[in-house]
Amino acid sequence: MLSRLALWLVDALRDLVAKQEASRREAKRRRKGSAVGGGDGEMTEEMMEAPSKSAAQGLPFVLAALDERRDRFVVVGLTGSTEFGDTRRNRFGLAFQEAASQSGARTRHDQFDTSAIEVRKDDLTAFIERLHVRA
């Protein structure tokens, strides 16, 4: 269920990121245009669709949900593509394993779905910090 929520959020964020990138390109174009003395201020469809280099890297996304009965967080990670229909290899399995070993977090990693891991509640902060450093 958490994986589906993450996929839905990545889809929603993909549109926002595309709009932000287009706005940045338009602002940059306006600055260059006003310095040169041109520019009509209209965004073309090409500008809205062209991804930048930073956007082309993907949208890494991590969600954590607390299971209060077991005193553990279920953590899901996925890398969403910047374009609808594009697929990216999910490298969170290895990142989760490395973050767990480097942080000393007590985890349980299901080998079936490597993009999901259980982390003890007290260890989540250290785990996420190591995961962030790795990224």
Secondary structure, DSSP 8 states (H G I E B T S, - for coil): -HHHHHHHHHHHHHHHHHHHHHHHHHHHHHHHHHHHT-------HHHHH---HHHHT-EEEEEEEEETTTTEEEEEEEEE-SSTT------HHHHHHHHHHHHT--EE--SS-TTEEEEEGGGHHHHHHHHHHH-
